[in-house]
Amino acid sequence: MTVVLRPFRTAEVDELWGRRQREIAAGSSWGPSTREQVAERVANSGTWTDTPAGLVFAIEADGVLVGDIQARRSQGVLPAGVVEIGIGLYEAADRGRGIGRAAVARLTSRLFDAGEAHRVQLSTDVDNAAMRRVAEFLGFGFEGVLRGFMRSAEGPRDYAMYGMTDTDFQGTRNRWTSTG
């Protein structure tokens, strides 16, 4: 399977806005809240912006849009050189196929190779075993639990925090060739 990170295409705005409306209806407050904000995110994807999203890419698997991945380096929130990544695969059928692992590996490689980060971190729900396996396979170190970190319909959720430094990345480079 071929996994590619690329900027979003203008023709994808309506599809993304439809997805975002379903998320908002389900109670998600994370992400753009208007069609114009979705269109702006699409127009700026593939380049760093000063928005909370930072750097956004579409994830394409075998020529089909399957998700998105972001890198955030919020000034005043994170120290310089620290980047946080987040990923979303849109359909359950695309999970567990190695797409997320390949996307995280590609974005993390880019951040370190381009000198855009000296530390990359990610967090995930403590019960998201698949994402935790991805982080651990790629060499991200488990750093602890962020208690009550993310709000949900069921109440606050605990999140597991993972981190990788540039030195860690250099030591794990060989295992990354198996990420597809």
C-alpha positions as CSV (number, residue, x, y, z in Angstrom):
1,M,0.0,0.0,0.0
2,T,1.2,3.5,-0.9
3,V,0.7,6.2,1.8
4,V,1.2,9.8,0.8
5,L,1.1,13.0,2.8
6,R,0.0,15.9,0.6
7,P,-1.7,19.2,0.8
8,F,-5.5,19.1,0.6
9,R,-7.1,19.9,-2.7
10,T,-9.7,22.7,-3.1
11,A,-12.2,20.2,-4.5
12,E,-12.1,18.4,-1.1
13,V,-13.5,21.4,0.9
14,D,-17.2,20.2,0.7
15,E,-16.3,16.6,1.7
16,L,-14.3,17.9,4.7
17,W,-17.0,20.4,5.7
18,G,-19.5,17.6,5.6
19,R,-17.3,15.5,7.9
20,R,-16.8,18.5,10.2
21,Q,-20.5,19.1,10.5
22,R,-21.0,15.5,11.6
23,E,-18.3,15.9,14.2
24,I,-19.9,19.1,15.5
25,A,-23.3,17.4,15.7
26,A,-21.6,14.6,17.7
27,G,-20.3,17.2,20.2
28,S,-16.7,17.7,19.0
29,S,-15.5,21.3,19.6
30,W,-12.0,20.6,18.1
31,G,-11.2,22.0,14.7
32,P,-12.8,24.6,12.4
33,S,-16.4,25.5,13.1
34,T,-17.4,27.2,9.7
35,R,-17.1,26.2,6.1
36,E,-14.9,29.2,5.5
37,Q,-12.4,28.0,8.2
38,V,-12.3,24.6,6.5
39,A,-11.6,26.2,3.2
40,E,-8.8,28.3,4.8
41,R,-7.3,25.2,6.3
42,V,-7.4,23.5,2.9
43,A,-5.8,26.5,1.2
44,N,-3.0,26.6,3.7
45,S,-2.4,22.9,4.0
46,G,1.1,21.7,3.4
47,T,2.7,24.9,4.8
48,W,3.2,26.1,8.4
49,T,0.7,28.7,9.6
50,D,0.2,30.6,12.8
51,T,-3.2,28.9,13.3
52,P,-3.6,26.3,16.0
53,A,-3.5,23.6,13.3
54,G,0.0,24.6,12.3
55,L,1.0,22.2,9.5
56,V,-1.8,20.1,8.0
57,F,-1.6,17.3,5.4
58,A,-4.1,15.0,3.8
59,I,-3.4,11.3,4.2
60,E,-3.9,9.4,1.0
61,A,-3.7,5.6,0.7
62,D,-3.5,4.1,-2.7
63,G,-4.9,7.3,-4.2
64,V,-7.8,7.7,-1.8
65,L,-8.2,10.5,0.8
66,V,-8.4,8.6,4.1
67,G,-7.5,11.1,6.8
68,D,-5.4,14.0,8.0
69,I,-2.4,14.6,10.1
70,Q,-1.2,17.8,11.8
71,A,1.9,19.2,13.5
72,R,1.4,22.0,16.0
73,R,4.1,24.3,17.5
74,S,2.1,26.8,19.4
75,Q,4.1,29.8,20.5
76,G,3.6,30.6,24.1
77,V,2.2,27.1,24.7
78,L,5.0,24.8,23.7
79,P,8.7,25.6,24.0
80,A,10.6,26.4,20.7
81,G,11.5,23.2,18.8
82,V,8.7,21.1,20.4
83,V,6.1,19.9,18.0
84,E,2.9,18.0,18.8
85,I,1.3,15.8,16.2
86,G,-2.2,14.5,15.8
87,I,-3.8,12.2,13.3
88,G,-7.3,11.2,12.3
89,L,-8.3,8.4,9.9
90,Y,-11.8,9.0,8.8
91,E,-13.2,5.5,8.4
92,A,-12.9,2.6,10.9
93,A,-12.1,0.3,7.9
94,D,-8.8,2.3,7.3
95,R,-7.6,1.7,10.8
96,G,-5.3,-1.2,11.6
97,R,-3.9,-1.4,8.0
98,G,-0.6,0.5,8.7
99,I,-1.8,3.8,7.2
100,G,-1.5,5.7,10.5
101,R,1.9,4.3,11.3
102,A,3.2,5.2,7.9
103,A,1.7,8.7,8.2
104,V,3.2,9.4,11.7
105,A,6.5,8.0,10.5
106,R,6.6,10.3,7.4
107,L,5.6,13.5,9.3
108,T,8.0,12.8,12.2
109,S,10.8,12.1,9.7
110,R,10.1,15.4,8.0
111,L,10.0,17.4,11.2
112,F,13.4,16.0,12.4
113,D,15.1,15.9,9.0
114,A,14.1,19.5,8.1
115,G,15.2,20.7,11.5
116,E,11.7,21.8,12.4
117,A,11.7,20.0,15.7
118,H,14.1,18.8,18.4
119,R,11.2,17.0,20.1
120,V,8.0,15.5,18.7
121,Q,5.2,14.4,21.0
122,L,1.8,12.9,20.6
123,S,-1.0,11.9,23.0
124,T,-3.9,9.5,22.6
125,D,-6.7,8.2,24.7
126,V,-5.3,5.6,27.2
127,D,-7.7,3.1,25.7
128,N,-6.5,3.6,22.2
129,A,-4.3,0.5,22.1
130,A,-3.7,0.8,18.3
131,M,-2.3,4.3,18.5
132,R,-0.3,3.4,21.5
133,R,1.3,0.5,19.6
134,V,2.1,2.8,16.7
135,A,3.9,5.3,19.0
136,E,5.8,2.5,20.7
137,F,6.7,0.7,17.4
138,L,8.1,4.0,16.0
139,G,10.2,4.5,19.2
140,F,8.2,7.2,21.0
141,G,8.7,6.9,24.7
142,F,5.8,6.6,27.0
143,E,6.0,9.6,29.4
144,G,2.9,9.3,31.5
145,V,-0.8,9.8,31.7
146,L,-2.5,13.2,31.4
147,R,-5.4,12.7,33.8
148,G,-8.7,14.2,32.7
149,F,-7.1,15.6,29.6
150,M,-9.8,15.4,27.0
151,R,-13.5,16.1,27.4
152,S,-15.9,13.6,26.0
153,A,-19.6,12.8,26.2
154,E,-18.8,10.3,28.9
155,G,-16.8,12.8,30.9
156,P,-13.0,13.7,31.0
157,R,-10.7,11.1,29.5
158,D,-7.2,10.3,30.4
159,Y,-4.6,10.5,27.7
160,A,-1.2,8.8,27.3
161,M,1.7,11.1,26.4
162,Y,4.5,9.9,24.2
163,G,7.7,11.8,23.2
164,M,10.7,11.5,20.9
165,T,13.8,13.6,20.8
166,D,16.0,14.2,17.8
167,T,18.6,11.9,19.4
168,D,15.9,9.2,19.9
169,F,14.9,9.5,16.2
170,Q,18.5,9.0,15.0
171,G,18.6,5.8,17.0
172,T,15.3,4.4,15.6
173,R,15.8,5.3,12.0
174,N,16.4,1.7,10.9
175,R,13.0,0.5,12.1
176,W,11.3,3.2,10.1
177,T,12.0,1.5,6.8
178,S,9.4,-1.1,7.6
179,T,6.6,1.5,7.8
180,G,5.5,1.2,4.2
